[in-house]
């Protein structure tokens, strides 16, 4: 939709102004196109501590979990759970491998591992008191009332919740005695044809993600009250459509905000206000506060994968783009405050950062990359970073990429306050004010990679000079307009 504006300048002056602006902007669009689109690799406010990639081949790793000085990483195509000592985060050391199946999802608690088999082996309950020698305690399969194929699990209190991605049901087992898991109940969802893909539990609520029947329709998030799951069927609080291939979710600490991820080409990250959902079959609807896509972040990646909320920060594993971190203190704004690209290049399938575990401290955030293995990163920079006005690609620097974003959205209406769309003025429209912001802050911040001397265009001198000439011309135009000259 084009948003039209009136102009109070005299007709001739306005015409000359608009004509000159159009010619300059059109020229800049061509020149920026020569330079190429903004880079797909986005890394800022996050630094790599250390990594370990013990396997070969492609699509090797699944989710990651941590406890104490150890990281536990599942597998996507190969067997076993890899166990790393991360006491020195700059040097993660593989200390053992628990074999027995393809375990995409892994959880640990109090020295006991719960490894979800995706190849008909059920859930392995493992003694991890000595991580260098993991020992099977018990297999929980259909014999114990659980699933044999399990895609995701979640631990809460005395219970483990299981989802298999095929059935519209969640199985609940009592694991108060890990050696004797006991079936409690099935929670049957009213989402026929939509198997439960992922589950989270927080403060007496179960949140389920069901993908839907296709990449263009369906997709449901359901919220249950599980306060008394051991004795009664959990009542449904709300089930609502959250988009095709709804994959995963995580709620805020206060329970008022829910983040939902879609796993598909062009998949969205959606942030909802669920503070009004407080009764059985609540008639109120969650409020969609913000929608985030790879395009809005200036990254070329198929899909978000798993969101995790810690305090007021949202950590998202975003496949080819790696780790992305958002500030949830204002969920409707949710600016990007940090990123780390785990994957070189942009392969055509769902590869890259699978999982993130941010509960061991800001200097030991664990990432599992399907191709690169375990990565330990330091995210301390997200807590001290001050955003730079006009830094639309969030790389800590105002330059050609930010200009490109403004030009790509020129004269378009966008979500008010969404600076990733080039809206520095927060008025829901990309225009001269936003261009002025970029020009006024040109070269502010630190160039990506820390290069000195401003915008790094030395490798493409001719278009670089032309672009800077165009920027200078626009600067003159801006100055003349501000003085009222024509």
Beta strands, then each sheet from edge to edge (+ up, - down):
strand 1: 47-52
strand 2: 61-67
strand 3: 70-75
strand 4: 81-85
strand 5: 93-98
strand 6: 103-109
strand 7: 112-117
strand 8: 123-127
strand 9: 135-140
strand 10: 152-156
strand 11: 159-163
strand 12: 169-174
strand 13: 182-188
strand 14: 196-202
strand 15: 205-210
strand 16: 220-225
strand 17: 235-241
strand 18: 246-251
strand 19: 257-262
strand 20: 269-273
strand 21: 287-292
strand 22: 306-310
strand 23: 313-317
strand 24: 323-327
strand 25: 336-340
strand 26: 353-357
strand 27: 365-369
strand 28: 373-378
sheet 1: 1+ 28- 27+ 26-
sheet 2: 2+ 3- 4+ 5-
sheet 3: 6+ 7- 8+ 9-
sheet 4: 10+ 11- 12+ 13-
sheet 5: 14+ 15- 16+ 17-
sheet 6: 18+ 19- 20+ 21-
sheet 7: 22+ 23- 24+ 25-
end
